[in-house]
């Protein structure tokens, strides 16, 4: 049992809502078995109804550890994550994607690596699936970003990661730039590590959302 306060931020996605209760039960069990204090923060960025209506069937001992942020409208994914970070109280904060519904044990793996003096530890695709319709777009984006910015971002890095309290405080202090989080993680200056894992193939972003993220990243972090 680790004597740490862990916050887990989960950005809800409409395609996974039917499995949300079983996912939360698994995540809660892992946290309860491994950490002395914890909280789960659900960020509802996909629907107008209160997400608590979907979790009414959970046991009270699970619901008491869950906080809900119902956003008034759908916003950029990175900004939605920041809403969860603002509410996080933990010594460490974990952002874990819902496509890990069958393997939330990455929570423990991320924490264990962080205890080797790393402030940010992220998951990395062993082999990343990118749809053929978007592969040229992805390659062009990362090529331009890495060529014209002051740092390099690996195309295989996943959004899921653990962040120490001091690193999170530094991230939240950069309010004017909190629009492309992979860029922010790279410039805060804290020791970072990645671990390769098998990540399920998933493609929920439409081209409009990708293009908007592309413009935000390029205008925020590159000479272009």
SEKOL-945319 format. One record per residue (C-alpha): residue number from 1; residue in one letter; chain; x, y, z. Coordinates in nm, 2 decimals, padded with zeros to 4 digits. Each point is the difference from the previous one (the first is absolute). Layout:
# residues N
REC|pos|code|unit|east|north|up
REC|NUM|A|A|X|Y|Z
...
# end
This chain:
# residues 224
REC|pos|code|unit|east|north|up
REC|1|X|A|00.00|00.00|00.00
REC|2|X|A|00.15|00.33|-00.11
REC|3|X|A|-00.06|00.30|00.23
REC|4|X|A|-00.08|00.24|-00.27
REC|5|X|A|-00.30|00.20|-00.12
REC|6|X|A|-00.08|-00.09|-00.36
REC|7|X|A|-00.24|00.18|-00.23
REC|8|X|A|-00.12|-00.17|-00.31
REC|9|X|A|-00.15|00.22|-00.27
REC|10|X|A|-00.21|-00.18|-00.25
REC|11|X|A|-00.13|00.19|-00.31
REC|12|X|A|-00.33|-00.16|-00.10
REC|13|X|A|-00.06|-00.10|-00.36
REC|14|X|A|-00.34|-00.09|-00.13
REC|15|X|A|00.10|-00.33|-00.15
REC|16|X|A|00.10|-00.14|00.34
REC|17|X|A|-00.29|00.12|00.21
REC|18|X|A|-00.18|-00.33|00.00
REC|19|X|A|00.30|-00.16|00.18
REC|20|X|A|00.07|00.29|00.24
REC|21|X|A|-00.13|-00.17|00.31
REC|22|X|A|00.21|-00.32|-00.04
REC|23|X|A|00.30|00.22|-00.08
REC|24|X|A|-00.04|00.21|00.31
REC|25|X|A|-00.04|-00.31|00.22
REC|26|X|A|00.33|-00.14|-00.14
REC|27|X|A|00.19|00.33|00.04
REC|28|X|A|-00.14|00.05|00.35
REC|29|X|A|00.11|-00.35|00.11
REC|30|X|A|00.36|00.06|-00.13
REC|31|X|A|00.02|00.34|00.18
REC|32|X|A|-00.15|-00.14|00.32
REC|33|X|A|00.25|-00.29|00.01
REC|34|X|A|00.31|00.21|-00.07
REC|35|X|A|-00.04|00.35|00.14
REC|36|X|A|-00.10|00.14|00.33
REC|37|X|A|-00.19|00.30|-00.14
REC|38|X|A|-00.14|00.05|-00.35
REC|39|X|A|-00.27|00.17|-00.21
REC|40|X|A|-00.15|-00.06|-00.34
REC|41|X|A|-00.10|00.31|-00.21
REC|42|X|A|-00.23|-00.05|-00.29
REC|43|X|A|00.00|00.28|-00.26
REC|44|X|A|-00.32|-00.01|-00.21
REC|45|X|A|00.09|00.15|-00.33
REC|46|X|A|-00.23|-00.21|-00.22
REC|47|X|A|-00.36|00.05|00.10
REC|48|X|A|-00.24|00.25|00.16
REC|49|X|A|-00.16|-00.23|00.26
REC|50|X|A|00.16|-00.03|00.35
REC|51|X|A|00.23|-00.30|-00.01
REC|52|X|A|-00.10|-00.08|00.35
REC|53|X|A|-00.32|-00.15|-00.14
REC|54|X|A|00.21|-00.27|-00.15
REC|55|X|A|00.18|-00.08|00.32
REC|56|X|A|-00.30|-00.03|00.23
REC|57|X|A|00.03|-00.38|00.02
REC|58|X|A|00.35|00.01|00.15
REC|59|X|A|00.05|-00.08|00.36
REC|60|X|A|00.02|00.29|00.24
REC|61|X|A|00.36|-00.08|00.10
REC|62|X|A|00.10|00.05|-00.36
REC|63|X|A|-00.22|00.31|-00.08
REC|64|X|A|00.14|00.19|00.30
REC|65|X|A|00.35|00.00|-00.16
REC|66|X|A|-00.13|00.13|-00.34
REC|67|X|A|-00.02|00.36|-00.10
REC|68|X|A|-00.18|00.11|-00.31
REC|69|X|A|00.06|00.31|-00.22
REC|70|X|A|-00.28|00.05|-00.25
REC|71|X|A|00.12|00.24|-00.27
REC|72|X|A|-00.27|00.22|-00.14
REC|73|X|A|00.10|-00.07|-00.36
REC|74|X|A|00.25|-00.22|-00.19
REC|75|X|A|00.35|00.17|00.00
REC|76|X|A|00.35|-00.08|-00.12
REC|77|X|A|00.12|-00.33|00.17
REC|78|X|A|00.31|00.16|00.15
REC|79|X|A|-00.21|00.28|00.16
REC|80|X|A|-00.24|-00.27|00.14
REC|81|X|A|00.30|-00.18|00.16
REC|82|X|A|00.11|00.33|00.16
REC|83|X|A|-00.35|00.03|00.16
REC|84|X|A|00.08|-00.34|00.17
REC|85|X|A|00.35|00.11|00.10
REC|86|X|A|-00.14|00.31|00.16
REC|87|X|A|-00.21|-00.21|00.24
REC|88|X|A|00.27|-00.26|00.07
REC|89|X|A|00.14|00.00|00.36
REC|90|X|A|00.24|-00.29|-00.02
REC|91|X|A|00.37|-00.03|00.06
REC|92|X|A|-00.01|-00.15|-00.35
REC|93|X|A|-00.26|00.04|-00.27
REC|94|X|A|-00.06|-00.27|-00.26
REC|95|X|A|-00.18|00.06|-00.33
REC|96|X|A|-00.12|-00.33|-00.13
REC|97|X|A|-00.18|-00.06|-00.32
REC|98|X|A|-00.32|-00.20|-00.01
REC|99|X|A|00.13|-00.23|-00.26
REC|100|X|A|00.19|-00.17|00.28
REC|101|X|A|-00.33|-00.13|00.14
REC|102|X|A|00.14|-00.35|-00.01
REC|103|X|A|00.33|00.08|00.16
REC|104|X|A|-00.01|00.29|00.26
REC|105|X|A|00.31|-00.16|00.17
REC|106|X|A|00.21|00.26|-00.18
REC|107|X|A|-00.09|00.22|00.30
REC|108|X|A|00.24|-00.20|00.21
REC|109|X|A|00.27|-00.03|-00.27
REC|110|X|A|00.00|00.37|-00.05
REC|111|X|A|00.03|00.07|00.37
REC|112|X|A|00.28|-00.25|00.05
REC|113|X|A|00.21|00.15|-00.27
REC|114|X|A|-00.06|00.36|00.13
REC|115|X|A|00.15|-00.11|00.33
REC|116|X|A|00.34|-00.03|-00.18
REC|117|X|A|00.03|00.38|00.01
REC|118|X|A|-00.22|00.08|-00.30
REC|119|X|A|-00.26|00.28|00.01
REC|120|X|A|-00.18|-00.10|-00.32
REC|121|X|A|-00.03|-00.36|-00.12
REC|122|X|A|-00.21|-00.07|-00.32
REC|123|X|A|-00.12|-00.30|-00.18
REC|124|X|A|00.14|-00.06|-00.35
REC|125|X|A|-00.13|-00.21|-00.28
REC|126|X|A|00.21|-00.31|-00.08
REC|127|X|A|-00.16|00.01|-00.34
REC|128|X|A|-00.24|00.29|-00.08
REC|129|X|A|-00.30|-00.05|-00.23
REC|130|X|A|-00.07|00.31|-00.22
REC|131|X|A|-00.29|-00.03|-00.25
REC|132|X|A|00.12|00.03|-00.36
REC|133|X|A|-00.22|00.30|-00.06
REC|134|X|A|00.19|00.19|00.27
REC|135|X|A|00.36|-00.13|-00.01
REC|136|X|A|00.12|00.27|-00.24
REC|137|X|A|-00.16|00.27|00.22
REC|138|X|A|00.17|-00.14|00.31
REC|139|X|A|00.34|-00.03|-00.16
REC|140|X|A|-00.02|00.35|-00.14
REC|141|X|A|-00.10|00.14|00.33
REC|142|X|A|00.28|-00.16|00.20
REC|143|X|A|00.25|00.08|-00.26
REC|144|X|A|-00.08|00.37|00.00
REC|145|X|A|-00.04|00.01|00.38
REC|146|X|A|00.34|-00.17|00.07
REC|147|X|A|00.18|00.21|-00.27
REC|148|X|A|-00.12|00.34|00.10
REC|149|X|A|-00.04|-00.03|00.38
REC|150|X|A|00.27|-00.01|00.27
REC|151|X|A|-00.08|-00.36|00.11
REC|152|X|A|-00.09|-00.34|-00.15
REC|153|X|A|-00.32|-00.18|00.06
REC|154|X|A|-00.02|-00.37|-00.07
REC|155|X|A|-00.29|-00.10|-00.23
REC|156|X|A|-00.04|-00.32|00.21
REC|157|X|A|-00.06|00.18|00.34
REC|158|X|A|-00.35|-00.05|00.14
REC|159|X|A|-00.20|00.26|00.20
REC|160|X|A|-00.02|-00.23|00.31
REC|161|X|A|00.26|00.08|00.26
REC|162|X|A|00.08|00.08|00.37
REC|163|X|A|00.10|00.35|00.11
REC|164|X|A|00.16|00.09|00.34
REC|165|X|A|-00.16|00.29|00.20
REC|166|X|A|00.29|00.24|-00.07
REC|167|X|A|-00.01|-00.08|-00.37
REC|168|X|A|-00.37|00.05|-00.01
REC|169|X|A|00.02|00.33|00.18
REC|170|X|A|00.26|00.12|-00.26
REC|171|X|A|-00.23|-00.12|-00.28
REC|172|X|A|-00.30|00.18|00.14
REC|173|X|A|00.20|00.32|00.04
REC|174|X|A|00.03|00.02|-00.38
REC|175|X|A|-00.36|00.11|-00.06
REC|176|X|A|00.05|00.18|-00.33
REC|177|X|A|00.15|-00.31|-00.16
REC|178|X|A|-00.22|-00.28|00.13
REC|179|X|A|-00.14|-00.09|-00.34
REC|180|X|A|00.23|-00.28|-00.12
REC|181|X|A|00.10|-00.21|00.30
REC|182|X|A|00.27|-00.21|-00.17
REC|183|X|A|00.19|00.32|-00.06
REC|184|X|A|-00.05|00.11|00.36
REC|185|X|A|00.12|-00.33|00.15
REC|186|X|A|00.32|00.04|-00.21
REC|187|X|A|00.09|00.35|00.12
REC|188|X|A|-00.07|00.01|00.37
REC|189|X|A|00.36|-00.13|00.06
REC|190|X|A|-00.07|-00.30|00.24
REC|191|X|A|00.16|-00.34|-00.04
REC|192|X|A|-00.22|-00.21|-00.24
REC|193|X|A|-00.01|-00.37|-00.09
REC|194|X|A|-00.21|-00.21|-00.24
REC|195|X|A|-00.10|-00.37|00.02
REC|196|X|A|-00.10|-00.20|-00.30
REC|197|X|A|-00.32|-00.20|00.03
REC|198|X|A|-00.26|-00.16|-00.23
REC|199|X|A|-00.26|00.26|-00.06
REC|200|X|A|-00.33|-00.09|-00.16
REC|201|X|A|-00.06|00.14|-00.35
REC|202|X|A|-00.24|00.28|00.02
REC|203|X|A|-00.11|00.28|-00.23
REC|204|X|A|-00.27|00.23|00.13
REC|205|X|A|00.13|00.34|-00.10
REC|206|X|A|-00.15|00.15|-00.32
REC|207|X|A|00.21|00.19|-00.25
REC|208|X|A|-00.14|00.34|00.12
REC|209|X|A|00.12|-00.06|00.36
REC|210|X|A|00.34|-00.11|-00.12
REC|211|X|A|00.04|00.30|-00.23
REC|212|X|A|-00.10|00.23|00.29
REC|213|X|A|00.26|-00.16|00.22
REC|214|X|A|00.26|00.03|-00.28
REC|215|X|A|-00.06|00.37|-00.03
REC|216|X|A|00.01|00.06|00.38
REC|217|X|A|00.33|-00.20|00.04
REC|218|X|A|00.17|00.17|-00.30
REC|219|X|A|-00.09|00.35|00.10
REC|220|X|A|00.07|-00.05|00.37
REC|221|X|A|00.34|-00.18|-00.01
REC|222|X|A|00.18|00.05|-00.33
REC|223|X|A|00.16|00.28|-00.20
REC|224|X|A|-00.26|-00.04|-00.27
# end
